[in-house]
Amino acid sequence: MPEKHLALMVAKQAKKYGARTALRYRENDVWRDISWQEANAQIRDAAKGLLELGIPEGGMVGIFSQNRPEWTLADLAILSIRGVSVPVYATNTAKQTEYIINEAEISVLFVGGGDQYAKAVSLIGTSPYLKKIVVFDKTIPLTGNDQAIYWHDLLALGRKSNREQELAARLKRADMNDLATLIYTSGTTG
């Protein structure tokens, strides 16, 4: 029987295609590749990192970023733990973002750049739900903010994690009827 849950399909493709390119992106005018093998490793590490942060099955996790490889990898990591991705428009205001965080009860929010990071940080004290910010852009200074970590720190947390069995159990329960994404349209937040 073919795998029908997206997280399982990606893992299967990673085994099949290994070192072949899964994602290609441009950084500083240079094209860079991420292999299927590396993408799968980052997805698994991020998934175990999210387990370490306490995301339950069905838990909502926000992604507040422009398009970038980490966006896709984070989305697949969320699906791997049977969580629900909640994309937030990269240009949303802090107030619009706060509405979505509170409405969806998001405790972990991935952010892309400095603008999204600044808006997310402004919500740490005001939202009863937001507890952790994971920053994709490693050039953004996080000094003095204990609630923020870099993407690579989440991956390191996952690599050190002993939650491999929990991840495997969640993937085993994965079902094509799982809620994958909760989308708030531009009109939702006024």
Disulfide bonds with the S-S distance in Angstrom:
none
